[in-house]
């Protein structure tokens, strides 16, 4: 049987090691994917309950939402006016 030259033996070993590394990476990725799929399956039912409070907001009366929006806008305007007329402490230092 013929023995390949040393440079080909080295190249073969490097390629073989690279192939083993890639197979290991692939196996790790498949294992992680299975774990994530398992977690997704466990948590898939939990997502539906998290949206129920938001549904109740949509069911509120339009006039109630409008009143809440108007109140929020009024408070924001009042805060803006107060900030505008406050003294700047840095300008007092002369």
trRosetta pair geometry for C-beta under 8 A, 3 or more apart (Angstrom, degrees):
i j d omega theta_ij theta_ji phi_ij phi_ji
4 8 4.1 -91 158 86 124 129
4 9 5.6 157 87 -56 105 78
4 12 7.3 95 75 -20 155 138
5 8 5.1 89 61 11 76 102
5 9 7.2 -138 101 -9 39 90
6 9 5.3 -54 -146 34 37 116
6 10 6.4 38 156 -20 69 101
7 10 5.8 -50 -151 34 33 111
7 11 6.4 33 150 -17 64 107
8 11 5.4 -52 -144 39 36 113
8 12 6.1 41 153 -24 67 104
9 12 5.6 -52 -147 34 29 113
9 13 6.5 29 154 -18 63 105
10 13 5.8 -55 -149 36 31 110
10 14 6.4 30 153 -19 65 106
11 14 5.7 -54 -147 36 31 111
11 15 6.3 29 155 -17 65 108
12 15 5.9 -58 -147 39 29 109
12 16 6.1 30 153 -21 65 109
13 16 5.6 -54 -144 37 30 113
13 17 6.3 30 156 -18 65 105
14 17 5.9 -55 -148 37 29 109
14 18 6.3 30 153 -19 64 107
15 18 5.6 -53 -147 36 32 113
15 19 6.3 35 152 -21 64 105
16 19 5.7 -53 -150 34 31 113
16 20 6.5 32 151 -18 64 104
17 20 5.6 -52 -149 35 34 112
17 21 6.4 37 151 -20 65 103
18 21 5.6 -51 -150 35 33 113
18 22 6.4 31 153 -18 65 105
19 22 5.8 -54 -147 37 32 110
19 23 6.4 33 153 -19 65 105
20 23 5.7 -54 -147 36 31 111
20 24 6.4 33 153 -20 64 105
21 24 5.7 -56 -150 36 30 112
21 25 6.4 31 152 -19 65 105
22 25 5.6 -51 -146 36 33 112
22 26 6.2 35 154 -21 65 106
23 26 5.6 -53 -146 36 31 113
23 27 6.3 32 154 -19 64 105
24 27 5.8 -53 -148 36 30 110
24 28 6.4 31 152 -19 64 106
25 28 5.7 -56 -150 37 31 112
25 29 6.3 30 154 -18 66 107
26 29 5.7 -55 -147 37 31 111
26 30 6.3 31 154 -19 65 105
27 30 5.7 -53 -147 36 31 111
27 31 6.4 33 153 -21 64 106
28 31 5.6 -55 -149 35 31 113
28 32 6.4 29 153 -17 66 105
29 32 5.7 -53 -146 38 32 110
29 33 6.2 36 153 -22 65 106
30 33 5.6 -52 -146 35 31 114
30 34 6.5 34 154 -20 64 103
31 34 5.8 -52 -151 34 30 112
31 35 6.6 31 150 -18 63 105
32 35 5.6 -54 -150 36 35 113
32 36 6.3 32 153 -17 67 105
33 36 5.8 -55 -146 38 32 109
33 37 6.2 33 154 -19 65 106
34 37 5.7 -53 -145 37 30 112
34 38 6.3 34 153 -22 63 105
35 38 5.6 -55 -151 34 30 113
35 39 6.5 29 152 -16 65 104
36 39 5.7 -52 -147 37 34 110
36 40 6.2 37 153 -22 66 106
37 40 5.5 -52 -146 36 32 115
37 41 6.4 34 154 -20 64 104
38 41 5.8 -53 -150 35 30 111
38 42 6.5 29 152 -18 63 106
39 42 5.6 -56 -149 37 33 111
39 43 6.1 8 161 -1 69 114
40 43 6.2 -68 -138 49 26 95
40 44 6.1 49 158 -56 64 96
41 44 5.9 -30 -142 -6 27 119
43 46 5.0 -55 -161 32 65 121
43 47 6.9 74 148 -35 83 90
44 47 6.5 -44 -164 12 36 112
45 48 6.4 -49 -169 20 47 111
45 49 7.9 36 146 -11 68 102
46 49 6.2 -58 -163 33 46 107
46 50 6.9 47 147 -27 72 105
47 50 5.8 -56 -157 26 39 115
47 51 7.3 30 155 -18 67 104
48 51 6.5 -62 -162 29 35 106
48 52 7.9 54 146 -42 61 92
49 52 5.9 -28 -164 -7 47 118
50 53 7.9 -48 175 20 42 97
51 54 5.3 -56 -166 41 63 115
51 55 6.3 70 139 -30 81 99
52 55 5.5 -51 -150 28 38 115
52 56 6.9 40 155 -21 66 98
53 56 5.8 -51 -156 28 38 112
53 57 7.1 42 148 -20 64 98
54 57 5.6 -47 -158 27 42 114
54 58 6.9 40 148 -17 66 101
55 58 5.7 -54 -155 34 39 111
55 59 6.5 36 149 -20 68 107
56 59 5.6 -56 -149 36 37 113
56 60 7.2 59 150 -44 62 86
57 60 5.9 -31 -163 -4 39 116
60 64 5.1 -102 167 76 110 129
60 65 5.6 122 102 -50 121 97
61 64 4.4 91 67 1 92 106
61 65 7.2 -166 92 -4 50 83
62 65 5.8 -56 -152 38 36 109
62 66 6.2 37 151 -22 68 107
63 66 5.5 -52 -145 36 33 114
63 67 6.3 36 155 -21 65 103
64 67 5.8 -54 -150 35 30 110
64 68 6.5 30 152 -18 64 105
65 68 5.7 -54 -149 37 33 112
65 69 6.3 34 153 -19 66 106
66 69 5.7 -54 -148 37 31 112
66 70 6.3 31 154 -19 65 106
67 70 5.7 -53 -145 37 31 110
67 71 6.3 33 155 -20 64 106
68 71 5.8 -55 -149 36 30 112
68 72 6.4 30 154 -18 64 106
69 72 5.8 -56 -149 37 31 110
69 73 6.3 30 154 -18 65 107
70 73 5.7 -54 -147 38 32 112
70 74 6.3 34 154 -22 65 106
71 74 5.7 -53 -148 34 30 112
71 75 6.5 29 155 -17 64 105
72 75 5.9 -55 -149 37 31 109
72 76 6.4 29 154 -18 65 107
73 76 5.8 -56 -148 37 31 111
73 77 6.4 32 154 -20 65 105
74 77 5.8 -54 -150 35 31 111
74 78 6.4 31 153 -19 65 106
75 78 5.7 -54 -147 36 33 112
75 79 6.4 32 155 -18 66 105
76 79 5.8 -53 -147 37 32 111
76 80 6.4 35 153 -21 64 106
77 80 5.7 -57 -151 35 31 113
77 81 6.5 30 153 -19 66 104
78 81 5.9 -54 -150 34 32 109
78 82 6.5 32 153 -19 65 105
79 82 5.7 -54 -149 35 33 112
79 83 6.4 32 155 -19 65 106
80 83 5.9 -55 -149 35 31 110
80 84 6.5 34 153 -25 64 106
81 84 5.7 -54 -150 30 33 114
81 85 6.6 8 161 -2 66 110
82 85 6.5 -73 -149 46 28 95
82 86 6.5 42 154 -43 66 101
83 86 5.8 -42 -148 9 33 117
87 91 7.3 -126 179 57 82 111
87 92 6.8 49 157 -50 123 113
88 91 4.3 68 83 2 107 110
88 92 7.5 -177 93 -17 61 80
89 92 5.8 -47 -158 21 43 116
89 93 7.7 41 152 -19 65 98
90 93 6.3 -53 -165 25 40 109
